[in-house]
Amino acid sequence: MVKVRMDSLIKSIAAALDIVEGELLGISTNHGKRIAVLCAKMGKVLGKNTEEITALAVCALLHDSALTEYILSERMDGDSDTAMKKHCEIGQRNVDALCFKTNVKDFVLYHHEHADGTGPFGIREGEGPLEAELITIADSLDAKYHLQRLTQEELPGIRNIIVNEIGKHYSKKAAQTMLEILDWSAVMSLKDDVIKQTAADYISPWTVDVQTETVFGLAGFVARIIDYKSVFTQKHSTQIANKAWFMGKYYKYDPERLSELYLAASLHDLGKLAIPSEILEKPGKLTSEEFEIIKRHVHITWELLNDVEGFETICQWASNHHEKADGNGYPFGKKIDELDFNSKLLMCLDLYQAICEERPYHPMRNHADTMKILCEMAETGKIDKDIVKDLDAALAPYDCKDMPPPDGC
């Protein structure tokens, strides 16, 4: 039975989210980790047990997991208040999907509320969970004052700001707890050169079966995070994942192999979170320099997934999706005898989805037109002919319409 270290996977995803926050909001590196550490320290002071501290820390780590959907909603609707509510609602939906053993209700939903009720939902101090108030104060302080760069001389000023904001921005309990833990030693533990280890100390090892609802929930919301980076890819990863599940059923895979394939498909473009949006959405042909930048996303996917215990096979399949049978793909330039069947399958599914969906440089296509292009690639030795034939037979009834998700997802 394949086991996955969820704590390790979540940290990799949080690292990718940090990149997005830096690009879209100008927030500094390791923001999520610092919020997680501060909240875990406060949770410990408040007498929470190990499971409760881990749940709080993970919610804090992923508090901005809906960022790409929020930014896209704001761009499309032009209403920042509505978009902020959606950001909080989707963020809560994302952490709920992880199926914690302890209650995390509204921890992320209310993380932008103010003690005086001036937040997006008008929730006042004490009307929501204390954990949301802890995430609020940690998030606010780090976003405003870049705690990893704070000097010892500046610390008293930050503590005075916390006191002055009691009853306005911060609740009394959250402020008192933050003041109890925010000494110079705590600030030192937030520095960029040590924050990875500090965060690891507060998120307990968390191992689950690859087929559990927790893993599927994580895969689903990560796919949405990736897809919403660009207006043109809002269904790309989710549809490849759904098609991968469908094809796994077509090939009569056992449940464990099906789950691994679905995860690899969901996470195959994780590295795209590190690619600037202006390149992803460029309407014209990419320059050679821009193409080199976009090619990096596959290697970044490999870097983010390679250290996740239990993800060895999943990482391989996910990071091989831009290889080519003739050895002219990237990032590793693997040839046909170096590619296993599921790597070649994801390669073909990625191409199928990219060809059929609307992009800045081509309109939406139907199944027949998509298959014509894939067959030409198969004939020139770039992709597997047999898999292309199977895709034609299996996917024709859907004619490039959305494939439903696996049962239970």
C-alpha positions as CSV (number, residue, x, y, z in Angstrom):
1,M,0.0,0.0,0.0
2,V,1.4,3.4,-1.1
3,K,1.7,5.9,1.8
4,V,2.1,9.6,1.4
5,R,3.7,12.1,3.8
6,M,1.0,14.7,3.7
7,D,3.0,17.2,5.8
8,S,5.8,17.0,3.3
9,L,3.4,17.4,0.3
10,I,1.6,20.4,2.0
11,K,4.9,22.1,2.6
12,S,5.9,21.7,-1.1
13,I,2.5,23.2,-2.1
14,A,2.9,26.1,0.3
15,A,6.3,26.8,-1.2
16,A,4.6,27.1,-4.6
17,L,2.0,29.4,-3.1
18,D,4.7,31.6,-1.7
19,I,5.9,32.2,-5.3
20,V,2.4,33.2,-6.4
21,E,2.0,35.6,-3.5
22,G,5.4,37.2,-4.3
23,E,4.4,37.7,-7.9
24,L,0.8,38.9,-7.5
25,L,0.9,40.7,-4.1
26,G,4.5,41.5,-3.6
27,I,4.6,39.4,-0.3
28,S,8.0,38.2,0.7
29,T,9.3,34.7,0.5
30,N,8.2,32.1,3.1
31,H,5.2,34.1,4.2
32,G,3.0,31.0,4.7
33,K,5.6,29.3,6.8
34,R,6.0,32.3,9.1
35,I,2.2,32.5,9.6
36,A,2.2,28.7,10.4
37,V,5.0,29.0,12.9
38,L,3.5,32.0,14.7
39,C,0.1,30.3,14.9
40,A,1.6,27.1,16.1
41,K,3.6,29.0,18.8
42,M,0.4,30.7,19.9
43,G,-1.5,27.4,19.9
44,K,1.1,25.9,22.2
45,V,0.8,28.8,24.6
46,L,-3.0,28.3,24.6
47,G,-2.6,24.7,25.6
48,K,-3.7,23.0,22.4
49,N,-2.6,19.4,21.8
50,T,-0.4,18.2,19.0
51,E,-3.2,17.4,16.5
52,E,-4.8,20.8,17.1
53,I,-1.5,22.6,16.7
54,T,-0.8,20.7,13.4
55,A,-4.3,21.5,12.1
56,L,-3.9,25.2,13.0
57,A,-0.4,25.4,11.5
58,V,-1.6,23.7,8.2
59,C,-4.6,26.1,7.9
60,A,-2.2,29.0,8.5
61,L,0.2,27.6,6.0
62,L,-2.5,27.4,3.4
63,H,-4.5,30.5,4.4
64,D,-4.0,32.0,1.0
65,S,-4.5,28.8,-1.1
66,A,-7.4,30.6,-2.9
67,L,-5.2,33.4,-4.0
68,T,-5.2,32.7,-7.8
69,E,-8.9,32.3,-7.8
70,Y,-9.3,35.5,-5.9
71,I,-7.1,37.5,-8.3
72,L,-8.9,36.1,-11.3
73,S,-12.3,36.9,-9.8
74,E,-11.2,40.4,-9.0
75,R,-9.9,40.9,-12.6
76,M,-13.1,39.5,-14.2
77,D,-15.7,41.0,-11.8
78,G,-13.9,44.2,-10.8
79,D,-15.4,44.0,-7.3
80,S,-12.6,43.6,-4.7
81,D,-15.1,43.1,-1.7
82,T,-16.8,40.2,-3.5
83,A,-13.5,38.8,-4.5
84,M,-12.1,38.9,-1.0
85,K,-15.1,37.0,0.3
86,K,-14.6,34.4,-2.4
87,H,-10.9,34.2,-1.5
88,C,-11.8,33.4,2.1
89,E,-14.7,31.0,1.2
90,I,-12.6,29.0,-1.3
91,G,-9.6,29.0,1.2
92,Q,-11.9,27.4,3.8
93,R,-13.2,24.9,1.3
94,N,-9.7,23.9,0.5
95,V,-8.6,23.2,4.1
96,D,-11.9,21.4,4.7
97,A,-11.0,19.0,1.9
98,L,-8.1,17.8,4.0
99,C,-10.4,16.0,6.5
100,F,-8.5,16.9,9.7
101,K,-9.2,14.9,12.8
102,T,-9.8,18.1,14.7
103,N,-12.3,20.9,14.0
104,V,-11.1,23.6,11.6
105,K,-14.4,25.3,11.0
106,D,-14.1,28.9,9.8
107,F,-10.3,29.1,10.6
108,V,-9.6,30.4,7.1
109,L,-13.0,31.8,6.3
110,Y,-12.6,34.6,8.9
111,H,-8.9,35.2,8.6
112,H,-9.4,38.8,7.1
113,E,-11.9,39.9,9.8
114,H,-11.2,42.7,12.2
115,A,-12.0,42.9,15.9
116,D,-14.2,46.0,15.3
117,G,-16.3,44.2,12.6
118,T,-14.8,46.0,9.6
119,G,-13.7,42.9,7.8
120,P,-15.4,41.4,4.6
121,F,-18.0,39.4,6.6
122,G,-18.5,41.9,9.4
123,I,-17.5,39.4,12.1
124,R,-16.5,41.0,15.4
125,E,-14.1,39.9,18.1
126,G,-15.3,36.6,19.7
127,E,-18.0,35.9,17.0
128,G,-15.7,33.5,15.1
129,P,-13.1,31.0,16.2
130,L,-10.1,32.2,18.1
131,E,-7.9,30.3,15.6
132,A,-9.1,32.7,12.8
133,E,-8.1,35.6,15.0
134,L,-4.7,34.1,15.5
135,I,-4.2,33.7,11.7
136,T,-5.4,37.3,11.2
137,I,-2.9,38.8,13.5
138,A,0.0,36.7,12.2
139,D,-0.9,37.3,8.6
140,S,-1.3,41.1,9.1
141,L,1.9,41.6,11.0
142,D,4.0,39.7,8.5
143,A,2.4,41.2,5.4
144,K,2.9,44.7,6.8
145,Y,6.2,44.5,8.5
146,H,8.1,41.6,6.9
147,L,9.0,39.9,10.1
148,Q,12.0,38.0,8.6
149,R,13.8,41.3,8.2
150,L,12.8,42.7,11.6
151,T,15.7,44.0,13.7
152,Q,16.0,43.7,17.5
153,E,15.7,47.5,17.7
154,E,12.4,47.5,15.7
155,L,10.7,44.8,17.8
156,P,9.4,47.1,20.6
157,G,7.7,49.2,18.0
158,I,5.9,46.2,16.6
159,R,4.8,45.2,20.0
160,N,3.4,48.8,20.6
161,I,1.5,48.6,17.3
162,I,-0.1,45.3,18.5
163,V,-1.2,47.0,21.8
164,N,-2.6,50.0,19.9
165,E,-4.6,47.8,17.5
166,I,-6.4,45.8,20.3
167,G,-10.2,46.1,19.7
168,K,-9.7,47.6,16.3
169,H,-7.7,45.2,14.0
170,Y,-6.8,42.6,16.5
171,S,-8.8,40.8,19.2
172,K,-7.6,41.2,22.8
173,K,-7.0,37.4,23.2
174,A,-5.1,37.1,19.9
175,A,-3.0,40.2,20.7
176,Q,-2.2,39.1,24.2
177,T,-1.1,35.7,22.9
178,M,1.0,37.2,20.1
179,L,2.7,39.5,22.7
180,E,3.5,36.5,24.8
181,I,5.3,34.6,22.0
182,L,6.8,37.5,20.0
183,D,10.2,37.9,21.6
184,W,13.5,38.2,19.8
185,S,14.0,34.4,19.9
186,A,10.7,34.0,18.0
187,V,11.7,36.6,15.5
188,M,15.0,34.8,14.9
189,S,13.1,31.6,14.2
190,L,11.3,33.3,11.3
191,K,14.4,34.2,9.3
192,D,14.6,32.8,5.8
193,D,17.6,30.7,6.5
194,V,15.9,28.8,9.3
195,I,12.2,29.0,8.7
196,K,11.9,25.7,6.8
197,Q,13.2,23.8,9.8
198,T,11.2,25.9,12.2
199,A,8.0,25.1,10.3
200,A,8.9,21.4,10.3
201,D,9.2,21.4,14.1
202,Y,5.6,22.5,14.4
203,I,3.9,20.3,11.7
204,S,3.9,16.8,12.9
205,P,4.5,13.9,10.5
206,W,1.2,13.0,8.8
207,T,1.1,9.9,6.7
208,V,-2.0,8.8,4.8
209,D,-3.0,6.1,2.3
210,V,-2.7,7.4,-1.3
211,Q,-6.4,6.4,-1.9
212,T,-7.8,8.4,1.0
213,E,-10.2,11.3,0.7
214,T,-7.6,13.6,2.2
215,V,-5.2,13.1,-0.7
216,F,-8.0,13.5,-3.3
217,G,-9.2,16.7,-1.6
218,L,-5.7,18.1,-1.7
219,A,-5.1,17.1,-5.3
220,G,-8.4,18.7,-6.3
221,F,-7.8,22.1,-4.8
222,V,-4.1,22.2,-5.9
223,A,-5.3,21.6,-9.5
224,R,-7.6,24.6,-9.2
225,I,-4.9,26.8,-7.7
226,I,-2.7,25.9,-10.8
227,D,-5.5,26.3,-13.3
228,Y,-6.6,29.7,-12.1
229,K,-3.1,31.2,-12.5
230,S,-4.3,32.1,-16.1
231,V,-7.8,32.8,-17.5
232,F,-7.0,30.4,-20.3
233,T,-6.3,27.4,-18.1
234,Q,-9.2,27.4,-15.7
235,K,-9.9,23.7,-16.3
236,H,-6.6,22.4,-17.7
237,S,-5.2,20.4,-14.7
238,T,-8.6,19.3,-13.4
239,Q,-9.6,18.0,-16.8
240,I,-6.3,16.2,-17.4
241,A,-6.8,14.6,-13.9
242,N,-10.4,13.6,-14.7
243,K,-9.3,12.2,-18.1
244,A,-6.4,10.4,-16.5
245,W,-8.8,8.7,-14.1
246,F,-11.1,7.8,-17.0
247,M,-8.2,6.3,-19.0
248,G,-7.0,4.4,-15.9
249,K,-10.4,2.8,-15.7
250,Y,-10.2,2.1,-19.5
251,Y,-6.9,0.3,-18.9
252,K,-8.5,-1.5,-15.8
253,Y,-5.9,-0.2,-13.3
254,D,-6.3,-1.2,-9.7
255,P,-7.5,1.5,-7.2
256,E,-4.0,2.3,-6.0
257,R,-2.5,2.8,-9.5
258,L,-5.6,4.9,-10.4
259,S,-5.1,7.1,-7.4
260,E,-1.4,7.6,-8.2
261,L,-2.2,8.5,-11.8
262,Y,-4.9,11.0,-10.7
263,L,-2.5,12.7,-8.3
264,A,0.3,12.9,-10.9
265,A,-2.2,14.5,-13.4
266,S,-3.5,16.9,-10.8
267,L,0.0,18.1,-9.9
268,H,1.8,17.9,-13.2
269,D,1.8,21.7,-13.7
270,L,2.5,22.7,-10.1
271,G,5.7,24.5,-11.4
272,K,3.5,26.9,-13.5
273,L,2.8,28.8,-10.3
274,A,6.4,30.0,-10.6
275,I,5.9,31.3,-14.2
276,P,4.9,35.0,-14.6
277,S,1.3,35.4,-15.7
278,E,2.2,37.7,-18.5
279,I,4.0,34.9,-20.2
280,L,1.3,32.3,-19.5
281,E,-1.3,34.7,-21.0
282,K,0.7,36.2,-23.9
283,P,-1.6,36.3,-26.9
284,G,1.2,36.0,-29.5
285,K,4.1,33.7,-30.1
286,L,6.6,33.5,-27.3
287,T,10.1,34.7,-27.8
288,S,12.9,32.1,-27.4
289,E,13.7,33.7,-23.9
290,E,10.0,33.4,-22.9
291,F,9.8,29.9,-24.0
292,E,12.9,29.0,-22.0
293,I,11.2,30.5,-18.9
294,I,8.0,28.6,-19.4
295,K,9.9,25.3,-19.9
296,R,11.2,25.7,-16.4
297,H,7.8,24.9,-14.9
298,V,8.4,21.1,-15.4
299,H,11.7,21.1,-13.6
300,I,10.1,23.2,-10.8
301,T,7.3,20.6,-10.5
302,W,10.0,17.9,-10.2
303,E,11.8,19.9,-7.5
304,L,8.6,20.5,-5.5
305,L,7.5,16.8,-5.6
306,N,10.8,15.0,-5.5
307,D,11.2,15.3,-1.7
308,V,7.7,14.1,-0.9
309,E,8.0,10.7,0.8
310,G,5.7,8.2,-1.1
311,F,5.6,10.4,-4.2
312,E,8.5,8.8,-6.1
313,T,6.4,7.4,-8.9
314,I,3.9,10.3,-8.9
315,C,6.8,12.7,-9.3
316,Q,8.2,10.8,-12.2
317,W,5.0,10.7,-14.1
318,A,4.2,14.4,-13.4
319,S,7.6,15.7,-14.4
320,N,7.8,13.6,-17.6
321,H,4.8,15.2,-19.3
322,H,6.8,17.4,-21.7
323,E,9.2,14.7,-22.7
324,K,9.0,13.4,-26.2
325,A,9.5,9.8,-27.5
326,D,12.2,11.1,-29.9
327,G,14.3,12.6,-27.0
328,N,13.6,16.2,-28.0
329,G,11.3,17.0,-25.1
330,Y,12.1,18.7,-21.7
331,P,13.3,19.1,-19.0
332,F,15.4,15.9,-19.1
333,G,15.5,15.0,-22.8
334,K,14.4,11.4,-22.1
335,K,14.0,9.0,-25.0
336,I,11.3,6.4,-25.5
337,D,13.1,3.6,-23.6
338,E,13.4,5.9,-20.6
339,L,9.7,6.7,-20.4
340,D,7.2,4.3,-18.7
341,F,3.6,3.9,-20.0
342,N,2.0,6.4,-17.6
343,S,4.6,9.0,-18.4
344,K,3.7,8.6,-22.1
345,L,0.0,8.6,-21.2
346,L,0.2,11.9,-19.3
347,M,2.3,13.3,-22.1
348,C,-0.6,12.5,-24.6
349,L,-3.3,13.7,-22.2
350,D,-1.6,17.0,-21.6
351,L,-1.3,17.6,-25.4
352,Y,-4.9,16.6,-25.9
353,Q,-6.2,19.0,-23.4
354,A,-3.9,21.9,-24.5
355,I,-4.9,21.4,-28.1
356,C,-8.7,21.2,-27.6
357,E,-9.1,24.0,-25.0
358,E,-9.1,27.7,-25.9
359,R,-5.7,29.4,-25.6
360,P,-4.4,33.0,-26.4
361,Y,-3.0,31.6,-29.7
362,H,-5.8,29.3,-30.9
363,P,-9.6,28.8,-30.5
364,M,-11.3,25.8,-28.9
365,R,-11.2,22.6,-31.0
366,N,-13.4,19.5,-31.2
367,H,-12.3,15.9,-30.7
368,A,-11.7,15.2,-34.4
369,D,-9.5,18.3,-35.0
370,T,-7.6,17.5,-31.8
371,M,-7.0,14.0,-32.8
372,K,-5.8,15.0,-36.3
373,I,-2.9,17.0,-34.6
374,L,-2.1,14.2,-32.2
375,C,-2.0,11.6,-35.0
376,E,0.4,13.8,-36.9
377,M,2.7,13.9,-33.9
378,A,2.4,10.2,-33.5
379,E,3.4,9.6,-37.1
380,T,6.5,11.8,-36.7
381,G,7.6,9.7,-33.6
382,K,7.0,12.3,-30.9
383,I,4.3,10.5,-29.0
384,D,3.0,6.9,-28.6
385,K,0.8,5.7,-31.5
386,D,-1.0,3.1,-29.5
387,I,-2.0,5.6,-26.7
388,V,-3.2,8.1,-29.3
389,K,-5.4,5.4,-30.8
390,D,-6.8,4.6,-27.3
391,L,-7.5,8.2,-26.6
392,D,-9.4,8.5,-29.9
393,A,-11.5,5.5,-29.0
394,A,-12.1,6.4,-25.4
395,L,-12.6,10.1,-25.5
396,A,-14.6,10.5,-28.8
397,P,-18.0,10.3,-27.1
398,Y,-17.1,13.4,-24.9
399,D,-16.0,15.4,-28.0
400,C,-13.8,17.6,-25.8
401,K,-16.6,18.5,-23.4
402,D,-15.7,18.5,-19.7
403,M,-15.0,15.0,-18.2
404,P,-16.7,14.4,-14.8
405,P,-14.5,13.9,-11.8
406,P,-13.9,10.5,-10.2
407,D,-16.7,9.2,-8.0
408,G,-16.4,10.7,-4.5
409,C,-14.1,13.6,-5.6
